[in-house]
Amino acid sequence: MLTVPIILSLVLAYLFGSIPTAVWIGKAFYDIDVREYGSGNAGATNTFRVLGKKAGIPVLLIDCLKGFVAVKLALLFTEEPISHAAFVNYQLALGISAVLGHIFPIFAGFRGGKGIATLLGLMLAIHLQGAVISLLVFLIVFMVTRFVSLGSMTAALSFPFVIVLLFHTTVPSLIVFSMFIAILVLITHQKNIERLVRREESKANISIRNLIKQAGEDD
């Protein structure tokens, strides 16, 4: 049953997800709206492509944090003891609200990104072990191919198998959501799939080693 605290938390999660990190950082420090360049998305990948690592790294981390913190709002707004399944349902609702906020941000004319980083934050908060393994899948595919899109899709597709086959998850909503993630990522990457098939997809001009090196230099 929807109560005032639950509705309020869902709105807060959406607003938190709506923070257009890529747009604000691009305009504040580079006088550039990343949505006008590259893929046209207000996400971490396009920020890396348009503005480079110094802008891309904080955008990636903050966008991921949006999903993570949104899920954790459940700890603040749960009024009474509830079952594990009900609590997971609540967490998923909050995380999805944040992802929708990232894709359709009220603070940026409802023109956002694909929600991959925010979705990762959600996954880390909901099922840390499964999310970490899926992240490793992404890194392996990315390092081998240099295609961020292919890494994202492969990681998303692996998540349902990881939580069901490796961790024997039994919460129905979590299983359905894991499949929803895979479908959503495939839908939002339709153009990337078409470019991959035509061999026209751009490879990312970044590497894990360079990102680590850059982070160390920034410290």
Steps between C-alpha positions, in 0.01 A plus 500: 500500500629843403540732796611862511857408609531247217369742239733770634799265482417403141482867403831568674661205321378634165626851577835363614527298181406812302821679597654543151860449600641495147306811397586705809870406504527561126339843519670608823858405413508478120207718386382198301172310501611143434156423354592711198802285416594136458209263557283779638456323833554663839690206642847397605599334171418806292672722758818295463465529123433876491679643806758237594592312815511791744131560439403141424624346824299722739192471279528121506545486878222749581253339259573162660459652845156633405366148458675371811376775730147484359474134598633573847215744558302189590691486828375848592137468392406150610242557771464152646655155474420346162592177327825470307313468171292813572814694595672396176191610307521840667871530424440410136227762470734766637784396271276495193376850590861622503575335165190658347617831643834459327340410167231769526652767729262776605801728556620466139192515281439124533800433271734273691720197448442128463516439874772234495715650778194573718377148432838367614465692825156347547637151437788552743257606771251218434735206439864595552658165409298455182564857393875465556515187284299672225736797526794263451325365191472856370869570566613182326285562192599867493873431532485241222279695257520866614125522439325652803161413353587134451641480852186658646266267315700188585515596868126568511422168333725317746333644813187276503711187456743610770244566774289192418762238415788613722319654797168310477286811541138412578338845527265510197516877454880495495507226239247685284692823546828339396334392175349847464851647525620283214202593282525872585870516416441326167219744417700809592797371301305425182698751295825364642397148399430621147841669483671189638335288232613747232844518665459875541499517883773726640752349737563687825829684511556407864644208692470375856871555554477863386195563719684370806805704411290811449324451833835477674626816333182688597554405865 
